[in-house]
């Protein structure tokens, strides 16, 4: 619940982009595809997942429970002209099978990464470790988007120590819907960074 799907919905809606969640782990309730379709106000082109796994846990374990093995070839990015927003499942080092981490997939895809980080306690360590793991695989880190209440000290430490761009911060929204999200994205995110 860091806010990756909320940010992905806002970005995909803003860019009128294609949205892809290669692995959906957990099908009870609203899936990430359904949330992006709703929160983007229908402006995102939501693509089908490569894998739809029943259990809400790490992809490798959800796949084991479902009796499948995640094949990286099945997670190749789709061709197309519209911009593409890809949301990972879990964090940067979450396993997808016994030898494949999320960051390995990101490296194969060759896309720049936007790290979505909470502003709560523990975010400095977690965010800096994620930035290091991405860079260790030669993945360009486009910047960090923060989610939650303002925490200027933590946000500054992450961007300074991690040498990454602060792309903005989305506050908690109540209500959270397509209209409030689009307005918050327009007023709190560095739109020029996504032009």
C-alpha positions, -999 to 999 in steps of 0.1 A, spaced: 0 0 0 28 24 -8 8 41 -35 23 27 -67 -11 20 -83 -25 54 -74 6 71 -89 6 49 -119 -31 57 -125 -25 94 -122 6 93 -146 -11 70 -171 -42 92 -171 -22 124 -174 -2 110 -204 -32 91 -219 -7 62 -217 -10 24 -219 -8 9 -184 7 -26 -178 8 -46 -146 28 -76 -158 20 -97 -127 -11 -93 -106 -8 -112 -73 -42 -112 -55 -75 -112 -73 -99 -106 -44 -115 -71 -45 -104 -45 -69 -73 -54 -90 -47 -29 -100 -60 -29 -136 -95 -21 -123 -82 6 -100 -62 23 -128 -92 22 -151 -113 39 -124 -87 63 -111 -75 74 -145 -110 84 -154 -108 61 -184 -79 81 -199 -54 52 -195 -54 23 -219 -53 -7 -195 -35 -37 -209 -41 -73 -197 -17 -87 -172 8 -114 -182 -1 -134 -151 -31 -132 -128 -23 -150 -96 -48 -157 -69 -29 -151 -36 -18 -116 -25 19 -122 -18 52 -120 -36 49 -132 -73 71 -162 -69 51 -175 -39 17 -167 -55 28 -185 -86 39 -215 -66 5 -216 -48 -12 -214 -82 10 -241 -97 26 -220 -123 62 -207 -130 66 -172 -142 83 -171 -175 101 -138 -183 94 -142 -220 57 -139 -212 64 -106 -196 79 -89 -226 67 -53 -231 40 -48 -258 47 -28 -289 27 4 -294 28 41 -301 13 55 -269 35 60 -239 37 30 -216 35 30 -178 46 -3 -162 39 -10 -125 59 -36 -108 45 -61 -83 59 -53 -49 93 -38 -44 125 -36 -65 139 -69 -52 107 -90 -50 113 -124 -66 91 -134 -96 106 -169 -98 136 -186 -82 161 -167 -103 143 -135 -114 138 -104 -93 117 -74 -103 148 -53 -109 161 -79 -133 129 -75 -153 132 -37 -152 168 -41 -165 156 -63 -194 129 -38 -204 154 -9 -204 129 17 -192 137 45 -168 123 38 -133 103 61 -111 105 51 -75 73 56 -55 82 60 -18 62 65 13 69 94 36 65 74 68 92 61 91 117 38 74 114 54 40 150 67 39 166 33 42 141 15 20 143 41 -7 181 44 -8 184 6 -9 160 5 -38 179 32 -57 211 13 -52 196 -20 -64 183 -2 -95 216 15 -103 235 -18 -97 216 -31 -128 223 0 -148 186 11 -146 181 49 -150 163 63 -120 141 91 -134 133 103 -99 113 97 -67 76 104 -61 66 106 -25 32 95 -12 16 107 20 20 135 44 49 159 38 82 149 55 107 174 42 137 160 61 132 125 48 124 136 12 155 158 12 177 131 25 165 106 -1 170 130 -30 203 143 -18 220 110 -7 204 91 -36 213 118 -61 178 116 -76 152 142 -87 123 149 -64 93 145 -88 67 157 -63 45 143 -35 9 131 -37 -9 137 -4 -35 112 9 -68 121 -8 -103 117 7 -122 110 -14 -98 93 -38 -114 93 -72 -104 103 -108 -112 139 -103 -93 145 -70 -64 124 -82 -60 143 -115 -62 176 -96 -36 165 -70 -13 152 -98 -15 185 -117 -8 206 -86 18 184 -67 38 166 -94 66 180 -116 47 178 -149 77 189 -169 95 158 -158 70 137 -177 66 158 -208 
